[in-house]
Amino acid sequence: MLLRLLETVARRRRAGSSNPMWPAVTFALFLLRTYQKRAGRDTVVLREELKPGETLMISHTHQPRG
């Protein structure tokens, strides 16, 4: 919510101002949103219901990309 408000203020100020801070703020917000979108894609969620007597083993292995 705070990022959206800051982005709105930066867009309004950038349009009518010669101050170089507002384009820099707008660009920084763009980079932050891009990073958040990319980080969200890396999340893997698996949900299964276990029956009585079943167990779950979680293994973290690194597989080469490509």
VENLIN-V981999 format. One record per backbone hydrogen bond with DSSP energy under -1.0 kcal/mol. CO is the residue of the C=O (numbers start at 1). NH is the residue of the N-H. Records with the same first field share a line. If there is no record, write none. Layout:
CO->NH ; NH
This chain:
1->5
2->6
3->7
4->8
5->9
6->10
7->11
8->12
9->13
10->14
11->15
20->24
21->25
22->26
23->27
24->28
25->29
26->30
27->31
28->32
29->33
30->34
31->35
32->36
33->37
34->38
35->39
36->40
37->41
51->54
